Amino acid sequence: MSMRPSRRGVLRGMLGGSAVTVALPFLDCFLNTNGTALASGGGLPIRFGTWFWGCGMNPQRWVPTKMGRDYDLPAELKYIEPFKNQINVLSGFDVKLDGKTNAPHVTGNFALLTGTTPASLDKHDVPTVDTLIADVVGRDTRFRSLEVTATGNPKDTYSRRNSNSINPAEGSPVAFYTRIFGPEFQDPNATDFRPDPRVMTRLSVLSLVKDDRDRLAKQLGSSDKARLDEYFTSLRQVEQQLQMQLQKPPPAEACRKPEMPADMVPAGYQVDQVITNHKVMSELLAMALACNQTKVFNMAFSDALSALHKSGTTAYHHGLTHTELADPKLGYQVEAAWFVERSMEAWGTFVATMAAVREGEGTLLDNMLVFAHSDSSVARMHSILGVPMMTAGKAGGRIKTGLHIDGGGDPITRVGLTLQQIMGVPVERWGTNSMETSVPVSDILA
């Protein structure tokens, strides 16, 4: 009886009386007949990510008028048309303040990411939704998560464990490439594997400090001990990631090590440079995902205050939302709206980049759940009612796509709860106070 080859199989032979083994590359026969999972029963990896843009949108130019399938595409959404059937538009979900002050460009963003309205600007001692998901799906990859920004500013990141543990973003394409595909990269489709001695050294150092850590903990007060425990929890995560690098990675069909990008002028906030930076970073991120370097990512196209500006001008997006007069005939701020369109154009580019990578019988996008969002709806008013959100990708068949869902003023935490449940986080309720919810957005659940 013929036996199906194993993806962990090797070719064996003899050379000069010694056994020789050569690992097999990733072959189509390692997939099931539908090309959607490994023939051994393990599924293709499902990735989760966020994509952020600042300063919201114009409701009359962004929110579709039709619900469900076949929703219309207003002017600011026309850039998603090629992948409309892969994208859900989520409107009408609100942040509830529960008596707290709306901190402009902060409250809305962190409420939708953490389920909690922050009490102050410098205290967000709850994890963002991406870290909750990474705790579940990011344990068996080299990086638990990757954070990147098109602006070049590492502070333009919204991923954190708490106010003391912020995940900085990488803003340089060359630095990002080196981090992922530099000397420590192990090609999952290579026929040979040699553990990197530098990784072994780093792992040894972490192991050697365990006894000193235990002795120090006995001398500390409760708050310092809690802080030390938090610190070493992050170190244990690093240790797990290092241990992964000492094992030969499983094959990744779509993985192709890219060429190093050309050195670029730091993006800053000049919009054309940001768009160029974003395109390169998106292509590198797509291959980092395809090579199974991570399953979780966060991409920031702009900062929450949206300092984007045109070349040769001093007027920037955020400032325009407060100073530009609305066109009396059109009913909106034309210059500010231009930046919204550039943001949505970049979102369309990002989705197209993920869809261009073939994986199994589908694409990388088919095996992803990307959550796109802003920090407010109408930036001129700092409104956190109806904060614009979208999802892209089918999450391996776990989610319905091509829908417009109106939340009808429901708490925005319904979306965060849904994202976690789709990605396998064992959570039934999420959020605090009036934003606590146990009701997912069931319309998009497959």
C-alpha positions in Angstrom: 0.0 0.0 0.0 1.4 3.4 -0.9 2.1 5.7 2.0 1.7 9.5 1.8 5.1 11.3 2.3 5.4 13.2 5.6 6.3 16.9 5.6 8.9 16.0 8.2 10.3 13.3 6.1 13.8 13.0 4.8 15.7 11.4 1.9 18.1 8.8 3.2 21.2 7.4 1.5 24.8 6.3 2.1 28.0 8.1 1.3 31.3 6.4 2.0 29.6 4.1 4.5 28.0 7.0 6.4 24.3 7.7 6.6 23.2 10.9 4.9 19.8 12.6 5.3 18.3 15.5 3.3 15.1 17.2 4.4 12.3 17.4 1.9 11.1 20.8 0.6 7.4 21.7 1.0 5.4 19.8 -1.6 1.8 20.0 -2.7 1.2 16.5 -1.4 1.8 17.7 2.1 -1.6 19.6 1.8 -5.0 18.1 2.0 -7.0 17.7 -1.3 -8.5 21.1 -0.9 -5.1 22.8 -0.3 -6.5 24.4 2.9 -4.7 22.4 5.6 -1.7 20.1 6.0 -2.5 16.5 5.0 -1.4 15.4 8.5 -4.3 17.2 10.0 -2.6 20.4 11.1 -4.1 23.6 9.6 -2.3 26.3 7.7 -1.4 29.0 10.3 -4.0 31.7 10.9 -2.6 35.2 11.5 -4.0 38.2 13.2 -3.0 41.8 12.8 -4.1 45.4 13.2 -3.8 48.3 10.7 -4.2 51.8 12.1 -4.8 55.2 10.6 -5.3 58.5 12.5 -8.0 61.1 12.5 -11.0 59.1 11.3 -13.1 59.9 8.3 -16.1 61.8 7.1 -19.3 59.8 7.8 -21.1 61.0 4.6 -18.1 59.9 2.5 -17.1 56.7 4.3 -20.1 54.9 5.9 -22.0 52.8 3.3 -25.8 53.4 3.1 -26.6 49.8 2.4 -26.3 47.0 5.0 -25.2 43.4 4.6 -23.8 42.2 1.3 -23.5 44.4 -1.8 -22.9 47.4 0.3 -22.1 50.6 -1.6 -18.7 52.3 -1.5 -18.7 56.0 -0.8 -15.9 58.2 -2.0 -13.5 57.5 0.9 -14.0 53.7 0.6 -13.6 53.3 -3.2 -10.0 52.1 -2.7 -11.1 48.8 -1.3 -13.3 47.9 -4.3 -11.0 45.2 -5.7 -11.2 43.3 -2.4 -14.6 44.3 -1.2 -15.7 40.7 -1.0 -12.8 40.1 1.5 -13.6 43.2 3.7 -16.2 43.8 6.3 -17.1 47.4 7.1 -18.1 48.0 10.8 -19.9 51.2 11.6 -22.1 52.5 14.4 -20.2 51.0 17.3 -19.6 53.5 20.1 -17.1 54.1 22.9 -18.9 54.6 26.2 -17.2 57.1 28.5 -18.9 56.1 31.8 -18.4 59.6 33.1 -14.7 59.8 32.2 -13.2 62.6 30.1 -12.7 62.0 26.3 -9.0 62.5 25.8 -8.7 63.5 22.1 -7.1 60.8 19.9 -6.4 58.6 23.0 -9.7 57.5 24.6 -11.3 56.0 21.5 -8.2 54.2 20.4 -7.4 52.5 23.7 -11.1 51.8 24.5 -11.6 49.8 21.4 -8.2 48.0 21.8 -8.5 47.3 25.6 -12.2 47.3 26.3 -11.6 50.0 29.0 -12.0 53.7 28.9 -8.6 55.0 30.2 -8.8 57.1 33.5 -5.7 59.2 32.5 -3.5 59.7 29.5 -0.5 57.9 31.0 -2.2 54.9 32.6 -3.4 52.1 30.4 -2.7 49.1 32.7 -4.7 46.7 30.6 -3.4 44.7 27.6 -4.4 45.5 24.0 -6.4 42.9 22.1 -3.4 41.9 20.0 -1.4 40.9 23.0 -4.3 38.8 24.3 -4.4 37.0 20.9 -0.6 36.7 20.8 -0.6 34.9 24.2 -2.7 32.2 22.5 -1.4 31.9 19.0 2.0 33.4 19.1 3.9 30.9 21.3 5.3 28.8 18.5 6.9 31.4 16.3 10.2 33.3 16.4 8.5 36.5 17.2 5.4 36.7 19.4 4.4 39.8 17.5 5.9 42.3 15.1 5.1 46.1 15.3 5.9 48.3 12.3 5.1 51.9 11.4 5.2 53.7 8.0 6.1 57.0 9.7 9.6 55.9 10.9 8.8 56.9 14.4 9.0 54.0 16.9 6.6 55.8 19.2 3.8 55.4 16.7 2.6 52.1 18.2 -0.6 51.2 20.0 0.3 47.7 21.2 1.1 47.2 24.9 0.9 44.8 27.8 0.3 47.8 30.1 1.6 51.3 30.5 5.1 50.0 31.4 5.3 47.4 28.6 4.9 49.1 25.3 5.8 47.3 22.1 7.9 49.8 20.0 7.4 49.9 16.3 10.1 49.4 13.7 10.0 52.3 11.2 13.0 51.5 8.9 12.6 49.0 6.1 16.3 48.1 6.2 16.2 47.6 10.0 13.0 45.6 9.7 14.5 43.4 7.0 17.6 42.8 9.0 15.6 41.9 12.1 13.6 39.3 10.2 15.8 38.1 7.4 19.2 38.8 8.8 21.8 36.3 10.2 19.4 34.7 12.7 16.8 33.9 10.0 16.3 30.1 9.4 14.8 29.4 6.0 11.9 27.0 6.7 12.3 25.4 3.3 16.1 24.9 3.5 17.4 21.3 3.2 19.8 21.7 6.0 19.6 23.2 9.5 22.2 24.4 11.9 21.3 26.1 15.2 22.7 29.6 15.5 25.4 29.5 18.3 24.5 33.1 19.1 20.9 32.0 20.0 22.3 29.2 22.1 24.5 31.7 24.0 21.6 34.1 24.6 19.4 31.2 25.9 22.2 30.1 28.2 22.5 33.6 29.7 18.8 33.7 30.5 19.0 30.3 32.2 22.1 31.2 34.3 20.4 34.2 36.0 17.5 32.1 37.3 19.1 31.5 40.7 20.0 35.2 41.2 16.5 36.2 40.2 15.0 33.9 42.9 17.4 35.3 45.6 16.6 38.9 44.6 12.8 38.2 44.7 13.1 37.3 48.4 14.5 40.7 49.3 11.8 42.8 47.5 8.5 44.3 48.7 5.2 43.3 47.1 5.1 46.0 44.4 8.7 45.5 43.3 8.2 41.7 43.4 5.2 42.1 41.1 7.2 44.3 38.8 10.0 41.8 38.8 7.6 38.9 38.0 6.2 40.9 35.1 9.7 41.5 33.8 10.7 37.9 34.0 7.4 36.8 32.4 8.5 38.8 29.4 11.9 37.2 29.6 10.4 33.7 29.7 8.5 34.6 26.5 11.9 35.6 25.0 13.3 32.3 26.2 10.5 30.4 24.5 11.1 32.2 21.3 14.8 31.4 21.5 14.1 27.7 22.1 12.0 27.8 19.0 15.0 29.0 17.0 17.0 26.0 18.1 14.6 23.6 16.3 14.2 23.2 12.6 11.2 25.2 11.5 8.4 23.4 9.6 8.2 24.0 5.9 6.3 27.1 4.7 5.1 26.8 1.2 4.8 30.5 0.4 8.1 31.6 2.1 10.6 33.3 -0.2 13.4 35.3 1.4 13.1 38.8 -0.1 15.9 41.0 -1.3 17.1 43.7 1.1 15.3 47.0 0.4 17.3 50.0 -0.7 18.2 52.4 2.1 15.5 55.0 2.2 15.2 58.6 3.5 13.5 58.4 6.9 9.8 58.6 6.3 8.9 61.3 8.8 5.3 62.5 8.1 5.6 63.7 4.5 2.7 61.8 3.0 4.4 60.6 -0.2 7.4 59.2 1.8 5.0 57.5 4.3 3.1 55.9 1.4 6.4 54.6 -0.1 7.6 53.4 3.3 4.3 51.7 3.9 4.4 49.7 0.6 7.9 48.4 1.3 7.1 47.5 4.9 3.9 45.8 3.9 5.8 43.6 1.4 8.4 42.6 4.0 5.7 41.9 6.6 3.8 39.7 4.1 6.9 37.6 3.7 7.6 37.5 7.4 4.1 36.1 7.9 4.5 33.7 5.0 7.8 32.4 6.5 6.0 31.9 9.8 8.3 34.3 11.7 5.2 35.5 13.5 1.4 35.1 13.6 0.6 38.5 15.1 1.4 42.0 13.9 0.5 45.7 14.2 0.9 48.1 11.4 0.5 51.9 11.9 0.1 53.9 8.7 0.0 57.2 10.6 -0.1 58.4 14.2 -3.2 59.1 16.1 -2.8 62.9 15.7 -2.1 62.3 12.0 0.8 64.6 11.4 0.8 63.7 7.7 1.5 66.6 5.4 2.1 67.3 1.8 5.6 68.2 0.6 6.4 71.9 0.7 3.5 72.7 3.0 3.2 73.3 6.8 -0.5 72.3 6.9 -0.9 68.8 8.3 -3.9 66.5 8.5 -4.8 66.9 12.2 -4.4 70.7 12.1 -6.6 70.9 9.0 -9.4 69.0 10.7 -9.7 71.9 13.2 -8.8 74.9 11.1 -10.1 74.2 7.6 -13.6 75.5 6.8 -16.0 73.0 5.3 -16.8 73.6 1.7 -20.3 75.2 1.7 -21.5 73.2 -1.3 -19.8 69.8 -0.6 -20.4 69.9 3.2 -16.9 68.6 4.2 -13.3 69.8 4.7 -11.8 69.1 1.3 -8.1 69.2 2.2 -8.5 67.1 5.3 -10.6 64.6 3.4 -7.7 64.2 0.9 -5.6 62.7 3.7 -8.4 60.3 4.6 -8.4 59.1 1.0 -4.6 58.6 1.1 -5.1 56.5 4.2 -7.8 54.4 2.6 -5.7 54.0 -0.5 -2.8 52.7 1.6 -5.2 50.3 3.3 -6.2 49.0 -0.1 -2.5 48.5 -0.9 -1.9 46.6 2.3 -4.8 44.2 1.6 -3.7 43.7 -2.0 -0.1 42.9 -0.8 -1.4 40.1 1.5 -3.7 38.8 -1.3 -0.8 38.6 -3.7 1.0 35.9 -1.8 -0.3 32.4 -2.8 -0.7 29.9 0.0 -2.2 26.5 -0.5 -5.2 26.8 -2.8 -5.8 30.4 -1.7 -3.8 33.4 -0.5 -2.1 34.7 2.6 -5.1 37.0 3.1 -7.4 34.0 3.2 -5.5 32.8 6.3 -5.5 36.1 8.1 -7.8 38.3 10.1 -6.7 41.9 9.8 -8.5 44.5 12.0 -8.3 48.1 10.6 -9.4 51.0 12.7 -8.9 54.7 13.5 -9.0 56.6 16.8 -12.1 58.7 16.2 -14.9 59.1 13.7 -15.2 62.9 13.1 -11.7 64.2 14.0 -12.9 67.9 14.0 -15.2 67.0 17.0 -13.0 64.3 18.5 -16.0 62.1 18.2 -15.8 58.5 19.5 -19.3 57.5 18.3 -19.1 55.3 15.2 -15.3 54.9 15.2 -14.5 53.4 11.7 -13.4 49.8 11.7 -12.9 47.1 9.1 -11.8 43.5 8.9 -10.0 41.9 6.0 -9.3 38.2 5.3 -11.3 35.0 6.0 -9.2 33.7 8.9 -9.0 30.3 7.4 -12.8 30.1 6.9 -13.7 31.3 10.4 -15.3 34.5 9.3 -17.8 35.7 6.7 -16.7 38.6 4.6 -18.1 41.2 2.2 -20.5 42.7 4.7 -21.4 46.1 6.1 -22.6 45.8 9.8 -24.1 48.7 11.6 -23.7 48.5 15.4 -26.6 50.8 16.1 -24.8 52.5 19.0 -23.7 49.2 20.7 -20.5 49.2 22.7 -17.4 49.0 20.5 -16.2 46.1 22.7 -18.5 43.7 20.8 -15.9 43.9 18.0 -12.9 43.2 20.2 -14.7 40.2 21.8 -15.5 38.9 18.3 -11.8 39.2 17.2 -10.6 37.2 20.2 -13.2 34.5 19.8 -12.4 34.1 16.1 -8.7 33.7 17.0 -9.4 31.1 19.7 -9.0 33.2 22.9 -11.2 31.5 25.5 -13.2 34.6 26.5 -16.9 34.9 27.0 -17.1 38.5 28.3 -14.9 41.4 27.6 -14.8 45.1 28.6 -15.6 47.1 31.7 -18.5 49.0 33.1 -21.1 49.8 30.4 -18.8 48.5 27.7 -18.7 45.0 29.2 -20.3 42.6 26.7 -20.9 38.9 26.0 -22.4 39.5 22.6 -20.1 39.0 19.6 -20.9 40.4 16.2 -22.4 37.1 15.1 -23.2 38.3 11.6 -19.6 37.8 10.6 -19.0 34.5 12.3 -18.8 31.6 9.9 
